[in-house]
Amino acid sequence: MDFTLRGARLVDAEMDLAAGALTVAGGSIRAVGAAPEPDERVIDAHGLLVTPGFIDVHTHGGGGCNLHTVLAEEILTYARWVPATGVTAFLIGVVGTPGALPAAQLQTAARAVGPPGSGAEPLGIHLEGPFINERRRGAHLPDWLRLPNDADTETILALCDGKLRLITLAPELQGAAGMIRRMRAAGVTVSIGHTDATYEEALEAVALGATHMTHCCNAMRPLHHRDAGPLGALGRVTDIAGEVIADGMHVHPAMVQILFRILGPERMIIVTDALAAAGSAELHFDFAGQPAHIDHGVARLADGTITGSVLTMDAALRNVLRMTDATLSQAVGMLSRNPARAAQVADRKGLLRPGYDADLLVFDADLNLLATICYGEVAYASAAWLARDDG
């Protein structure tokens, strides 16, 4: 579908244009700011906000769907659901399995990667574990965990068939250094997470090639004035990005602001770490074979352990603006351009730029999501949007 959005406020990490035109053709952004051609379909977007689509690099599901699955259709069902939350692309979150690598789940995820035909694009795989520290395992079961080793590294790369984009591991574990080096050589973004690493061990991981930190503050050695830990490393180096779950419960709003000051708008990545119950009315659900439930807006296991979230990305945008002093442009960048870099698609996603994929979000003045466009096709439309887009 080719069209021009005319009169909208256009905002991305590098631009905040009060009123402009954005033209979509053939699934890509053809022009930004230019007047439409005489024969082009024009949609009046005055009073609305247009941003790049959001990219969730840390999610386990939503809308009743699990991404850690052996059913490719479940991933595609999620891809069709998640645009209603502002997501136009995502990494498929895979975790551990008892006593073995999650081979079937990785192969299923690899088959699902690519344009889905409709909905958000599965960009690749995020393997969270099983190479994590038992002391900081969170909701990951002890019998899922393994020590990094060369054989597992090669097996994972083969199972993922070039689709692994991000791996979370604890760099202090025996064998982690070799895994970091090999994963980086294979083009995988390595993330420090579920870790009891000291400040020095975190810096060593960055020197080896780690460029990402998984859900900062959660499931890691905390920041202490005599024991800086991984969070201290964030303030020491500038070539590592940090995820933040912006639901106001995993990380206190004051700490979100502190992380924003430490990371800045260029390095902070907003994620949901969402589970199948996100966007669902169900209070009881399954996380990788474990029964879980929603308790006052928080996802918990039966023993009370917090497990992921029920956050959606459209809500996360509003939360970030409330919790921090970020500008709208900076906040949008944390949900679009910055995760595009982590997922290695920043050459085609995350900005309102000619030649980029036409993954777009349309909001009203109160930041309510009106429409989501994936590759130039409407994947989610509210009643208010349908009233405007009568073509």
C-alpha positions as CSV (number, residue, x, y, z in Angstrom):
1,M,0.0,0.0,0.0
2,D,1.5,3.3,-1.1
3,F,0.4,6.5,0.7
4,T,1.5,9.8,2.3
5,L,0.9,10.8,5.9
6,R,0.6,14.6,5.7
7,G,0.8,17.1,8.5
8,A,1.9,14.8,11.4
9,R,4.6,15.5,13.9
10,L,7.5,13.2,12.8
11,V,9.7,12.0,15.7
12,D,12.6,9.6,15.8
13,A,16.0,9.6,17.7
14,E,17.5,12.1,15.3
15,M,14.5,14.3,14.4
16,D,11.5,16.1,15.8
17,L,9.6,17.8,12.9
18,A,6.5,19.7,14.1
19,A,4.5,19.0,10.9
20,G,5.7,17.1,7.8
21,A,4.9,14.5,5.2
22,L,6.1,11.0,5.1
23,T,5.6,8.9,2.0
24,V,5.5,5.1,1.9
25,A,6.0,3.1,-1.3
26,G,6.7,-0.6,-1.8
27,G,7.0,-1.3,1.9
28,S,9.8,1.3,2.4
29,I,9.9,5.0,3.4
30,R,10.3,6.8,0.1
31,A,10.5,10.4,1.4
32,V,10.3,12.4,4.6
33,G,9.3,16.1,4.5
34,A,8.5,16.2,0.8
35,A,5.1,17.0,-0.6
36,P,3.2,14.1,-2.1
37,E,2.9,13.5,-5.8
38,P,-0.4,14.6,-7.3
39,D,-1.7,11.0,-7.8
40,E,-0.6,9.6,-4.4
41,R,-3.0,8.6,-1.7
42,V,-2.9,11.1,1.1
43,I,-4.0,10.5,4.7
44,D,-4.6,13.6,6.8
45,A,-2.4,13.2,10.0
46,H,-2.6,16.7,11.4
47,G,-2.5,16.6,15.2
48,L,-1.0,13.1,15.2
49,L,2.5,11.8,16.0
50,V,4.4,9.4,13.8
51,T,7.4,7.5,15.0
52,P,9.4,4.4,13.9
53,G,8.0,1.1,15.0
54,F,9.3,-0.2,18.3
55,I,11.7,-3.2,18.5
56,D,11.6,-5.4,21.5
57,V,14.9,-7.3,21.9
58,H,13.9,-9.0,25.2
59,T,10.4,-10.6,25.2
60,H,9.1,-14.1,25.9
61,G,5.6,-13.6,24.5
62,G,2.3,-11.9,25.0
63,G,-1.3,-12.1,23.9
64,G,-1.5,-15.7,25.2
65,C,1.5,-16.8,23.1
66,N,4.9,-18.1,24.3
67,L,8.0,-17.5,22.2
68,H,9.9,-20.4,23.9
69,T,8.0,-23.0,21.9
70,V,8.2,-25.8,19.5
71,L,5.3,-24.5,17.5
72,A,6.3,-22.0,14.8
73,E,2.7,-21.0,14.4
74,E,2.7,-19.7,18.0
75,I,5.5,-17.3,17.2
76,L,3.6,-16.1,14.1
77,T,0.4,-15.7,16.1
78,Y,2.4,-13.5,18.5
79,A,3.8,-11.6,15.5
80,R,0.2,-10.8,14.4
81,W,-0.9,-9.8,17.9
82,V,2.0,-7.6,19.1
83,P,1.6,-4.7,16.6
84,A,-1.4,-3.7,18.8
85,T,1.3,-2.7,21.4
86,G,3.5,-0.7,19.1
87,V,6.0,-3.5,18.2
88,T,6.9,-3.9,14.6
89,A,9.9,-6.2,15.1
90,F,11.3,-8.4,17.9
91,L,13.8,-11.0,18.9
92,I,12.4,-14.5,19.7
93,G,13.2,-15.1,23.4
94,V,14.4,-18.7,24.1
95,V,15.4,-19.9,27.6
96,G,16.7,-23.2,29.0
97,T,15.3,-26.7,29.2
98,P,16.0,-29.4,31.8
99,G,19.3,-31.1,31.5
100,A,20.0,-30.1,27.8
101,L,20.2,-27.3,25.4
102,P,16.9,-26.0,24.1
103,A,17.5,-27.5,20.7
104,A,13.9,-27.9,19.5
105,Q,13.0,-24.4,20.6
106,L,16.0,-22.8,18.9
107,Q,15.3,-24.7,15.6
108,T,11.7,-23.6,15.8
109,A,12.7,-20.0,16.3
110,A,15.2,-20.1,13.5
111,R,12.5,-21.3,11.1
112,A,10.2,-18.4,12.2
113,V,12.7,-15.6,11.5
114,G,12.0,-13.3,8.6
115,P,9.1,-11.3,7.3
116,P,6.0,-13.1,8.6
117,G,3.7,-12.0,5.8
118,S,1.6,-9.9,8.2
119,G,2.5,-8.4,11.5
120,A,5.8,-7.7,13.3
121,E,9.0,-9.2,11.9
122,P,10.9,-11.8,13.9
123,L,14.4,-10.5,13.5
124,G,16.3,-13.3,15.1
125,I,16.8,-15.1,18.4
126,H,17.7,-13.9,21.9
127,L,19.0,-16.9,23.9
128,E,18.7,-15.9,27.6
129,G,20.8,-18.5,29.3
130,P,21.4,-21.4,30.0
131,F,24.9,-20.0,30.8
132,I,23.9,-17.9,33.8
133,N,24.9,-17.8,37.4
134,E,22.7,-19.9,39.7
135,R,22.9,-17.1,42.4
136,R,21.2,-14.7,40.0
137,R,19.0,-17.1,38.0
138,G,15.7,-15.4,38.8
139,A,12.9,-17.5,37.3
140,H,15.4,-19.8,35.4
141,L,15.3,-23.3,37.0
142,P,18.6,-24.8,38.3
143,D,18.4,-27.8,36.0
144,W,18.3,-25.5,33.0
145,L,21.8,-24.1,33.8
146,R,25.1,-25.0,32.2
147,L,28.7,-23.9,32.1
148,P,29.9,-22.4,28.9
149,N,31.9,-24.7,26.7
150,D,33.2,-24.9,23.2
151,A,30.9,-27.8,22.2
152,D,27.7,-26.1,23.3
153,T,28.8,-22.9,21.6
154,E,29.2,-24.6,18.2
155,T,26.0,-26.6,18.7
156,I,24.0,-23.4,19.4
157,L,25.4,-21.6,16.4
158,A,24.5,-24.6,14.2
159,L,21.0,-24.9,15.7
160,C,20.3,-21.2,15.1
161,D,21.5,-21.4,11.5
162,G,22.8,-17.8,11.5
163,K,19.7,-16.4,13.2
164,L,21.1,-15.9,16.7
165,R,21.3,-12.2,17.3
166,L,21.7,-11.8,21.1
167,I,22.9,-14.1,23.9
168,T,22.7,-13.4,27.6
169,L,25.4,-15.0,29.7
170,A,27.2,-14.6,33.0
171,P,30.8,-13.6,32.1
172,E,32.3,-14.8,35.5
173,L,31.5,-18.5,34.7
174,Q,34.3,-20.8,33.8
175,G,34.5,-21.0,30.0
176,A,32.6,-17.8,29.4
177,A,35.6,-15.9,27.9
178,G,35.8,-18.4,25.1
179,M,32.1,-18.3,24.4
180,I,32.1,-14.5,24.3
181,R,35.0,-14.5,21.7
182,R,33.3,-17.1,19.5
183,M,29.9,-15.5,19.6
184,R,31.3,-12.1,18.7
185,A,33.3,-13.7,15.8
186,A,30.0,-15.2,14.6
187,G,28.3,-11.7,14.7
188,V,26.2,-12.3,17.8
189,T,25.6,-9.5,20.3
190,V,26.8,-10.7,23.7
191,S,25.0,-9.5,26.8
192,I,26.0,-9.5,30.4
193,G,23.1,-10.8,32.5
194,H,21.9,-13.1,35.3
195,T,25.3,-12.5,36.7
196,D,27.2,-12.2,39.9
197,A,30.1,-10.6,38.1
198,T,32.3,-8.2,40.0
199,Y,33.1,-4.7,38.5
200,E,36.4,-6.1,37.2
201,E,34.9,-9.2,35.7
202,A,32.3,-7.1,33.9
203,L,35.0,-4.8,32.5
204,E,36.9,-7.9,31.3
205,A,33.7,-9.1,29.5
206,V,33.4,-5.7,27.7
207,A,37.1,-6.0,26.7
208,L,36.3,-9.4,25.2
209,G,33.4,-8.1,23.2
210,A,30.3,-7.9,25.3
211,T,28.3,-4.8,24.2
212,H,25.0,-5.3,26.0
213,M,23.6,-5.7,29.5
214,T,20.4,-7.6,30.2
215,H,17.6,-6.0,32.3
216,C,19.9,-3.7,34.3
217,C,19.5,-4.0,38.1
218,N,17.5,-7.3,37.8
219,A,19.1,-10.6,38.4
220,M,22.6,-9.2,38.9
221,R,25.0,-8.2,41.6
222,P,23.6,-4.8,42.9
223,L,25.5,-1.5,42.9
224,H,27.3,-0.9,46.2
225,H,29.7,1.8,47.2
226,R,32.4,-0.7,47.9
227,D,31.4,-3.3,45.3
228,A,30.4,-1.6,42.1
229,G,29.5,-4.8,40.2
230,P,28.2,-4.8,36.6
231,L,26.3,-1.6,37.0
232,G,29.5,0.2,38.0
233,A,31.0,-0.9,34.7
234,L,28.2,0.9,32.8
235,G,29.4,4.1,34.2
236,R,33.1,3.3,33.3
237,V,32.8,2.3,29.7
238,T,30.8,3.9,26.9
239,D,30.6,1.0,24.4
240,I,27.9,-1.1,26.2
241,A,24.2,-0.6,26.0
242,G,21.8,-1.4,28.9
243,E,18.3,-2.8,28.9
244,V,15.7,-1.4,31.3
245,I,12.3,-3.0,32.0
246,A,10.2,0.2,32.3
247,D,7.2,-1.1,34.2
248,G,8.0,0.8,37.4
249,M,8.1,-2.5,39.3
250,H,11.2,-4.3,38.2
251,V,13.2,-1.1,38.6
252,H,12.1,1.9,40.8
253,P,11.3,5.0,38.7
254,A,14.1,6.9,40.5
255,M,16.6,4.2,39.5
256,V,15.3,4.4,35.9
257,Q,16.2,8.0,35.9
258,I,19.7,7.2,37.4
259,L,20.2,4.6,34.6
260,F,19.2,7.2,32.0
261,R,21.8,9.6,33.4
262,I,24.5,6.9,33.4
263,L,23.6,5.4,29.9
264,G,22.3,8.5,28.2
265,P,19.8,8.4,25.3
266,E,22.3,6.6,23.0
267,R,22.8,3.5,25.1
268,M,19.6,2.9,27.0
269,I,17.3,0.2,25.5
270,I,13.7,-0.2,26.8
271,V,12.5,-3.8,26.8
272,T,9.4,-5.5,28.2
273,D,10.7,-8.9,29.2
274,A,7.0,-9.7,28.7
275,L,5.4,-13.1,29.1
276,A,2.4,-14.8,27.5
277,A,0.0,-13.0,29.9
278,A,1.0,-9.5,28.6
279,G,-2.1,-8.0,26.9
280,S,-4.2,-10.9,28.1
281,A,-7.0,-11.1,30.7
282,E,-5.7,-14.4,31.9
283,L,-4.2,-14.3,35.5
284,H,-2.6,-17.8,35.3
285,F,-0.3,-18.9,32.5
286,D,2.8,-20.9,31.7
287,F,6.4,-19.8,31.4
288,A,8.7,-22.4,29.9
289,G,6.8,-25.2,31.7
290,Q,6.5,-23.4,35.0
291,P,3.1,-22.2,36.3
292,A,2.9,-18.5,36.8
293,H,0.3,-15.9,37.8
294,I,-0.3,-12.2,37.8
295,D,-0.3,-10.6,41.3
296,H,-1.2,-6.8,41.4
297,G,0.3,-6.3,37.9
298,V,3.4,-8.4,38.5
299,A,4.1,-11.8,37.0
300,R,5.3,-14.3,39.6
301,L,6.1,-18.0,39.9
302,A,4.3,-20.1,42.5
303,D,7.0,-19.3,45.1
304,G,6.6,-15.5,44.6
305,T,9.7,-15.0,42.3
306,I,9.2,-12.2,39.8
307,T,9.3,-13.7,36.3
308,G,9.3,-11.3,33.4
309,S,6.5,-8.7,33.1
310,V,3.2,-8.0,31.5
311,L,4.5,-4.6,30.2
312,T,3.7,-3.6,26.6
313,M,5.9,-1.2,24.6
314,D,3.3,1.5,24.0
315,A,2.9,1.7,27.8
316,A,6.7,1.7,28.2
317,L,7.0,4.8,26.1
318,R,4.6,6.7,28.4
319,N,6.4,5.3,31.5
320,V,9.8,6.4,30.3
321,L,8.6,10.0,29.8
322,R,7.0,10.0,33.2
323,M,10.0,8.4,35.0
324,T,12.9,10.3,33.4
325,D,13.7,13.7,32.0
326,A,14.2,12.3,28.5
327,T,12.7,14.2,25.6
328,L,10.2,12.5,23.3
329,S,12.8,12.1,20.7
330,Q,15.2,10.4,23.1
331,A,12.5,8.1,24.5
332,V,11.5,7.0,21.0
333,G,15.1,6.3,20.2
334,M,15.3,4.0,23.3
335,L,12.5,1.9,21.8
336,S,13.5,2.0,18.2
337,R,17.0,3.0,17.1
338,N,18.9,1.6,20.1
339,P,17.3,-1.9,20.0
340,A,17.8,-1.9,16.2
341,R,21.5,-1.6,16.8
342,A,21.5,-4.5,19.3
343,A,19.5,-6.6,16.8
344,Q,21.9,-5.6,14.0
345,V,19.2,-4.1,11.8
346,A,20.0,-0.4,12.3
347,D,20.7,0.0,8.6
348,R,17.0,-0.5,7.8
349,K,15.0,-0.1,11.0
350,G,14.6,2.3,13.9
351,L,14.5,5.7,12.1
352,L,12.2,7.7,9.8
353,R,14.6,7.8,6.9
354,P,14.2,7.3,3.2
355,G,15.0,3.7,2.2
356,Y,14.2,2.3,5.7
357,D,11.5,-0.3,6.2
358,A,8.1,1.4,6.5
359,D,7.6,0.3,10.1
360,L,5.6,3.1,11.6
361,L,3.5,4.0,14.6
362,V,0.7,6.6,14.7
363,F,-0.2,8.1,18.1
364,D,-2.7,10.8,19.2
365,A,-1.6,13.8,21.2
366,D,-1.9,11.8,24.5
367,L,0.4,9.0,23.1
368,N,-2.4,6.6,22.7
369,L,-1.6,4.2,19.9
370,L,-3.9,4.6,16.9
371,A,-2.2,2.5,14.2
372,T,0.8,0.3,13.6
373,I,2.2,-0.1,10.1
374,C,4.6,-3.0,9.2
375,Y,6.3,-2.9,5.9
376,G,3.8,-0.3,4.7
377,E,0.8,-2.4,5.6
378,V,-1.6,-1.6,8.5
379,A,-1.1,-4.3,11.1
380,Y,-3.2,-2.7,13.8
381,A,-5.8,0.0,13.5
382,S,-8.0,1.6,16.2
383,A,-11.4,2.9,15.5
384,A,-10.1,6.4,15.5
385,W,-7.5,5.6,12.8
386,L,-10.1,3.8,10.6
387,A,-12.2,7.0,10.7
388,R,-9.3,8.9,9.3
389,D,-8.0,6.3,6.9
390,D,-11.2,5.8,4.9
391,G,-9.3,4.4,1.8
